[in-house]
Amino acid sequence: MEMTSAEIRQKFLDFFKSKGHHIVPSAPIVVKNDPTLLFTNAGMNQFKEYFLGNKPAPYKRIADTQKCLRVSGKHNDLEEVGVDTYHHTMFEMLGNWSFGDYFKEEAIAWSWELLTEGYKIPKDRLYATVFEGDNAEKLPASTIALKKWKEYLPDQQIVFGSKKDNFWEMGETGPCGPCSEIHVDCRPDAERDQLPGHLLVNKDHPQVIEIWNNVFIQFNRLKDGSLVPLESTHVDTGMGFERLVRVLQEKHSNYDTDIFTGTIAETEKITGKKYEGTDSLKDVAFRVIADHIRAIGFTIADGQLPSNTGAGYVIRRILRRAVRYYYTHLGYNNPMLYQLMPVIASQFSHVFPELEQQR
């Protein structure tokens, strides 16, 4: 019996609760008090002041699911969305944090335990990446992470990554550090026998995907580009919920999981067209709508209306793209997006009640 997306999310939160983490609600997707960000683009945004030591964290260990939006700046996926099967504008990031408490060894041990024992992902399909160091920044390779991964994985399932792939920064400035990602190889066995998965990690292969990033916050990036070590070290992890659900429900596309199938079915009903899951513009339109309605709904519910500047303009662009796709490729000439809101609001009512409240 496959787990539903709601059960998968709950299992994550329950697991970290059992490891002494305090479960907190998602921060709003709209960022009002940080000039460096328009939207929450990672789970750690709301904890930035704790990492920098400007504010004491209310709990040493926290876990949550965070609503995120990535469509501008460094993390810009808008034109990919709907064309491929695994990029999204709005997505949920499952995360666990340590503020000066546990560090690399525990974070890696728990992510391994949850993925292999909790979610039962086969161990031979998992790959870990480790930071190889960077001479220009005078950063050493991650020896602690490497040693820990060697307890669980054979050498051919550990991949070394450059600063581009394995040093995480949320923007131009702020808390940052080396990271260790976990990737899953979802290809059929015959393909895996022909080409080992470690050759496809971080190569944009649609079936060999990153699902979890363990970031070890050790530095602050200053405006002049320099790195200053923080007084204490922290753990900041993010697991893409939509990708995790796809892996566990054994689908080839995020849009075939129960996170999106309800919206797609409703769109079929409204437009009279069928979704076949191909690369056709019609099917791209179904995926664009299923993705974009979430971004628009969640941001408006958090208080950001579409407008012609700043964050509001980003939402307006997403809104227009959705309308353009159903108008042009599904031949539907009436307002449609509002008709999908009841489906989304009821789907998320137990975890994000604001959609139902703001409908």
Secondary structure as a PSIPRED ss2 file (coil, helix, strand):
# PSIPRED VFORMAT (PSIPRED V4.0)

   1 M C   1.000  0.000  0.000
   2 E C   1.000  0.000  0.000
   3 M C   1.000  0.000  0.000
   4 T C   1.000  0.000  0.000
   5 S H   0.000  1.000  0.000
   6 A H   0.000  1.000  0.000
   7 E H   0.000  1.000  0.000
   8 I H   0.000  1.000  0.000
   9 R H   0.000  1.000  0.000
  10 Q H   0.000  1.000  0.000
  11 K H   0.000  1.000  0.000
  12 F H   0.000  1.000  0.000
  13 L H   0.000  1.000  0.000
  14 D H   0.000  1.000  0.000
  15 F H   0.000  1.000  0.000
  16 F H   0.000  1.000  0.000
  17 K H   0.000  1.000  0.000
  18 S H   0.000  1.000  0.000
  19 K C   1.000  0.000  0.000
  20 G C   1.000  0.000  0.000
  21 H C   1.000  0.000  0.000
  22 H E   0.000  0.000  1.000
  23 I E   0.000  0.000  1.000
  24 V C   1.000  0.000  0.000
  25 P C   1.000  0.000  0.000
  26 S C   1.000  0.000  0.000
  27 A C   1.000  0.000  0.000
  28 P C   1.000  0.000  0.000
  29 I C   1.000  0.000  0.000
  30 V E   0.000  0.000  1.000
  31 V C   1.000  0.000  0.000
  32 K C   1.000  0.000  0.000
  33 N C   1.000  0.000  0.000
  34 D C   1.000  0.000  0.000
  35 P C   1.000  0.000  0.000
  36 T C   1.000  0.000  0.000
  37 L C   1.000  0.000  0.000
  38 L C   1.000  0.000  0.000
  39 F E   0.000  0.000  1.000
  40 T C   1.000  0.000  0.000
  41 N C   1.000  0.000  0.000
  42 A C   1.000  0.000  0.000
  43 G H   0.000  1.000  0.000
  44 M H   0.000  1.000  0.000
  45 N H   0.000  1.000  0.000
  46 Q H   0.000  1.000  0.000
  47 F H   0.000  1.000  0.000
  48 K H   0.000  1.000  0.000
  49 E H   0.000  1.000  0.000
  50 Y H   0.000  1.000  0.000
  51 F H   0.000  1.000  0.000
  52 L C   1.000  0.000  0.000
  53 G C   1.000  0.000  0.000
  54 N C   1.000  0.000  0.000
  55 K C   1.000  0.000  0.000
  56 P C   1.000  0.000  0.000
  57 A C   1.000  0.000  0.000
  58 P C   1.000  0.000  0.000
  59 Y C   1.000  0.000  0.000
  60 K C   1.000  0.000  0.000
  61 R E   0.000  0.000  1.000
  62 I E   0.000  0.000  1.000
  63 A E   0.000  0.000  1.000
  64 D E   0.000  0.000  1.000
  65 T E   0.000  0.000  1.000
  66 Q E   0.000  0.000  1.000
  67 K E   0.000  0.000  1.000
  68 C E   0.000  0.000  1.000
  69 L E   0.000  0.000  1.000
  70 R C   1.000  0.000  0.000
  71 V C   1.000  0.000  0.000
  72 S C   1.000  0.000  0.000
  73 G C   1.000  0.000  0.000
  74 K C   1.000  0.000  0.000
  75 H C   1.000  0.000  0.000
  76 N C   1.000  0.000  0.000
  77 D C   1.000  0.000  0.000
  78 L H   0.000  1.000  0.000
  79 E H   0.000  1.000  0.000
  80 E H   0.000  1.000  0.000
  81 V C   1.000  0.000  0.000
  82 G C   1.000  0.000  0.000
  83 V C   1.000  0.000  0.000
  84 D C   1.000  0.000  0.000
  85 T C   1.000  0.000  0.000
  86 Y C   1.000  0.000  0.000
  87 H C   1.000  0.000  0.000
  88 H C   1.000  0.000  0.000
  89 T C   1.000  0.000  0.000
  90 M E   0.000  0.000  1.000
  91 F E   0.000  0.000  1.000
  92 E E   0.000  0.000  1.000
  93 M E   0.000  0.000  1.000
  94 L E   0.000  0.000  1.000
  95 G E   0.000  0.000  1.000
  96 N E   0.000  0.000  1.000
  97 W E   0.000  0.000  1.000
  98 S E   0.000  0.000  1.000
  99 F E   0.000  0.000  1.000
 100 G C   1.000  0.000  0.000
 101 D C   1.000  0.000  0.000
 102 Y C   1.000  0.000  0.000
 103 F C   1.000  0.000  0.000
 104 K H   0.000  1.000  0.000
 105 E H   0.000  1.000  0.000
 106 E H   0.000  1.000  0.000
 107 A H   0.000  1.000  0.000
 108 I H   0.000  1.000  0.000
 109 A H   0.000  1.000  0.000
 110 W H   0.000  1.000  0.000
 111 S H   0.000  1.000  0.000
 112 W H   0.000  1.000  0.000
 113 E H   0.000  1.000  0.000
 114 L H   0.000  1.000  0.000
 115 L H   0.000  1.000  0.000
 116 T H   0.000  1.000  0.000
 117 E H   0.000  1.000  0.000
 118 G H   0.000  1.000  0.000
 119 Y C   1.000  0.000  0.000
 120 K C   1.000  0.000  0.000
 121 I C   1.000  0.000  0.000
 122 P C   1.000  0.000  0.000
 123 K H   0.000  1.000  0.000
 124 D H   0.000  1.000  0.000
 125 R H   0.000  1.000  0.000
 126 L E   0.000  0.000  1.000
 127 Y E   0.000  0.000  1.000
 128 A E   0.000  0.000  1.000
 129 T E   0.000  0.000  1.000
 130 V E   0.000  0.000  1.000
 131 F E   0.000  0.000  1.000
 132 E C   1.000  0.000  0.000
 133 G C   1.000  0.000  0.000
 134 D E   0.000  0.000  1.000
 135 N C   1.000  0.000  0.000
 136 A C   1.000  0.000  0.000
 137 E C   1.000  0.000  0.000
 138 K C   1.000  0.000  0.000
 139 L E   0.000  0.000  1.000
 140 P C   1.000  0.000  0.000
 141 A C   1.000  0.000  0.000
 142 S C   1.000  0.000  0.000
 143 T H   0.000  1.000  0.000
 144 I H   0.000  1.000  0.000
 145 A H   0.000  1.000  0.000
 146 L H   0.000  1.000  0.000
 147 K H   0.000  1.000  0.000
 148 K H   0.000  1.000  0.000
 149 W H   0.000  1.000  0.000
 150 K H   0.000  1.000  0.000
 151 E C   1.000  0.000  0.000
 152 Y C   1.000  0.000  0.000
 153 L C   1.000  0.000  0.000
 154 P C   1.000  0.000  0.000
 155 D H   0.000  1.000  0.000
 156 Q H   0.000  1.000  0.000
 157 Q H   0.000  1.000  0.000
 158 I E   0.000  0.000  1.000
 159 V E   0.000  0.000  1.000
 160 F E   0.000  0.000  1.000
 161 G E   0.000  0.000  1.000
 162 S C   1.000  0.000  0.000
 163 K H   0.000  1.000  0.000
 164 K H   0.000  1.000  0.000
 165 D H   0.000  1.000  0.000
 166 N H   0.000  1.000  0.000
 167 F E   0.000  0.000  1.000
 168 W E   0.000  0.000  1.000
 169 E E   0.000  0.000  1.000
 170 M C   1.000  0.000  0.000
 171 G C   1.000  0.000  0.000
 172 E C   1.000  0.000  0.000
 173 T C   1.000  0.000  0.000
 174 G E   0.000  0.000  1.000
 175 P E   0.000  0.000  1.000
 176 C E   0.000  0.000  1.000
 177 G E   0.000  0.000  1.000
 178 P E   0.000  0.000  1.000
 179 C E   0.000  0.000  1.000
 180 S E   0.000  0.000  1.000
 181 E E   0.000  0.000  1.000
 182 I E   0.000  0.000  1.000
 183 H E   0.000  0.000  1.000
 184 V E   0.000  0.000  1.000
 185 D E   0.000  0.000  1.000
 186 C C   1.000  0.000  0.000
 187 R C   1.000  0.000  0.000
 188 P C   1.000  0.000  0.000
 189 D H   0.000  1.000  0.000
 190 A H   0.000  1.000  0.000
 191 E H   0.000  1.000  0.000
 192 R H   0.000  1.000  0.000
 193 D H   0.000  1.000  0.000
 194 Q H   0.000  1.000  0.000
 195 L C   1.000  0.000  0.000
 196 P C   1.000  0.000  0.000
 197 G H   0.000  1.000  0.000
 198 H H   0.000  1.000  0.000
 199 L H   0.000  1.000  0.000
 200 L C   1.000  0.000  0.000
 201 V C   1.000  0.000  0.000
 202 N C   1.000  0.000  0.000
 203 K C   1.000  0.000  0.000
 204 D C   1.000  0.000  0.000
 205 H C   1.000  0.000  0.000
 206 P C   1.000  0.000  0.000
 207 Q C   1.000  0.000  0.000
 208 V E   0.000  0.000  1.000
 209 I E   0.000  0.000  1.000
 210 E E   0.000  0.000  1.000
 211 I E   0.000  0.000  1.000
 212 W E   0.000  0.000  1.000
 213 N E   0.000  0.000  1.000
 214 N E   0.000  0.000  1.000
 215 V E   0.000  0.000  1.000
 216 F E   0.000  0.000  1.000
 217 I E   0.000  0.000  1.000
 218 Q E   0.000  0.000  1.000
 219 F E   0.000  0.000  1.000
 220 N E   0.000  0.000  1.000
 221 R E   0.000  0.000  1.000
 222 L C   1.000  0.000  0.000
 223 K C   1.000  0.000  0.000
 224 D C   1.000  0.000  0.000
 225 G C   1.000  0.000  0.000
 226 S C   1.000  0.000  0.000
 227 L E   0.000  0.000  1.000
 228 V E   0.000  0.000  1.000
 229 P E   0.000  0.000  1.000
 230 L E   0.000  0.000  1.000
 231 E E   0.000  0.000  1.000
 232 S E   0.000  0.000  1.000
 233 T E   0.000  0.000  1.000
 234 H E   0.000  0.000  1.000
 235 V E   0.000  0.000  1.000
 236 D E   0.000  0.000  1.000
 237 T E   0.000  0.000  1.000
 238 G E   0.000  0.000  1.000
 239 M E   0.000  0.000  1.000
 240 G E   0.000  0.000  1.000
 241 F H   0.000  1.000  0.000
 242 E H   0.000  1.000  0.000
 243 R H   0.000  1.000  0.000
 244 L H   0.000  1.000  0.000
 245 V H   0.000  1.000  0.000
 246 R H   0.000  1.000  0.000
 247 V H   0.000  1.000  0.000
 248 L H   0.000  1.000  0.000
 249 Q C   1.000  0.000  0.000
 250 E C   1.000  0.000  0.000
 251 K C   1.000  0.000  0.000
 252 H C   1.000  0.000  0.000
 253 S C   1.000  0.000  0.000
 254 N H   0.000  1.000  0.000
 255 Y H   0.000  1.000  0.000
 256 D H   0.000  1.000  0.000
 257 T C   1.000  0.000  0.000
 258 D C   1.000  0.000  0.000
 259 I C   1.000  0.000  0.000
 260 F C   1.000  0.000  0.000
 261 T H   0.000  1.000  0.000
 262 G H   0.000  1.000  0.000
 263 T H   0.000  1.000  0.000
 264 I H   0.000  1.000  0.000
 265 A H   0.000  1.000  0.000
 266 E H   0.000  1.000  0.000
 267 T H   0.000  1.000  0.000
 268 E H   0.000  1.000  0.000
 269 K H   0.000  1.000  0.000
 270 I H   0.000  1.000  0.000
 271 T H   0.000  1.000  0.000
 272 G C   1.000  0.000  0.000
 273 K C   1.000  0.000  0.000
 274 K C   1.000  0.000  0.000
 275 Y C   1.000  0.000  0.000
 276 E C   1.000  0.000  0.000
 277 G C   1.000  0.000  0.000
 278 T C   1.000  0.000  0.000
 279 D C   1.000  0.000  0.000
 280 S C   1.000  0.000  0.000
 281 L H   0.000  1.000  0.000
 282 K H   0.000  1.000  0.000
 283 D H   0.000  1.000  0.000
 284 V H   0.000  1.000  0.000
 285 A H   0.000  1.000  0.000
 286 F H   0.000  1.000  0.000
 287 R H   0.000  1.000  0.000
 288 V H   0.000  1.000  0.000
 289 I H   0.000  1.000  0.000
 290 A H   0.000  1.000  0.000
 291 D H   0.000  1.000  0.000
 292 H H   0.000  1.000  0.000
 293 I H   0.000  1.000  0.000
 294 R H   0.000  1.000  0.000
 295 A H   0.000  1.000  0.000
 296 I H   0.000  1.000  0.000
 297 G H   0.000  1.000  0.000
 298 F H   0.000  1.000  0.000
 299 T H   0.000  1.000  0.000
 300 I H   0.000  1.000  0.000
 301 A H   0.000  1.000  0.000
 302 D C   1.000  0.000  0.000
 303 G C   1.000  0.000  0.000
 304 Q C   1.000  0.000  0.000
 305 L C   1.000  0.000  0.000
 306 P C   1.000  0.000  0.000
 307 S C   1.000  0.000  0.000
 308 N C   1.000  0.000  0.000
 309 T C   1.000  0.000  0.000
 310 G H   0.000  1.000  0.000
 311 A H   0.000  1.000  0.000
 312 G H   0.000  1.000  0.000
 313 Y H   0.000  1.000  0.000
 314 V H   0.000  1.000  0.000
 315 I H   0.000  1.000  0.000
 316 R H   0.000  1.000  0.000
 317 R H   0.000  1.000  0.000
 318 I H   0.000  1.000  0.000
 319 L H   0.000  1.000  0.000
 320 R H   0.000  1.000  0.000
 321 R H   0.000  1.000  0.000
 322 A H   0.000  1.000  0.000
 323 V H   0.000  1.000  0.000
 324 R H   0.000  1.000  0.000
 325 Y H   0.000  1.000  0.000
 326 Y H   0.000  1.000  0.000
 327 Y H   0.000  1.000  0.000
 328 T H   0.000  1.000  0.000
 329 H H   0.000  1.000  0.000
 330 L C   1.000  0.000  0.000
 331 G C   1.000  0.000  0.000
 332 Y C   1.000  0.000  0.000
 333 N C   1.000  0.000  0.000
 334 N C   1.000  0.000  0.000
 335 P C   1.000  0.000  0.000
 336 M C   1.000  0.000  0.000
 337 L H   0.000  1.000  0.000
 338 Y H   0.000  1.000  0.000
 339 Q H   0.000  1.000  0.000
 340 L H   0.000  1.000  0.000
 341 M H   0.000  1.000  0.000
 342 P H   0.000  1.000  0.000
 343 V H   0.000  1.000  0.000
 344 I H   0.000  1.000  0.000
 345 A H   0.000  1.000  0.000
 346 S H   0.000  1.000  0.000
 347 Q H   0.000  1.000  0.000
 348 F C   1.000  0.000  0.000
 349 S C   1.000  0.000  0.000
 350 H C   1.000  0.000  0.000
 351 V C   1.000  0.000  0.000
 352 F C   1.000  0.000  0.000
 353 P C   1.000  0.000  0.000
 354 E H   0.000  1.000  0.000
 355 L H   0.000  1.000  0.000
 356 E H   0.000  1.000  0.000
 357 Q H   0.000  1.000  0.000
 358 Q C   1.000  0.000  0.000
 359 R C   1.000  0.000  0.000
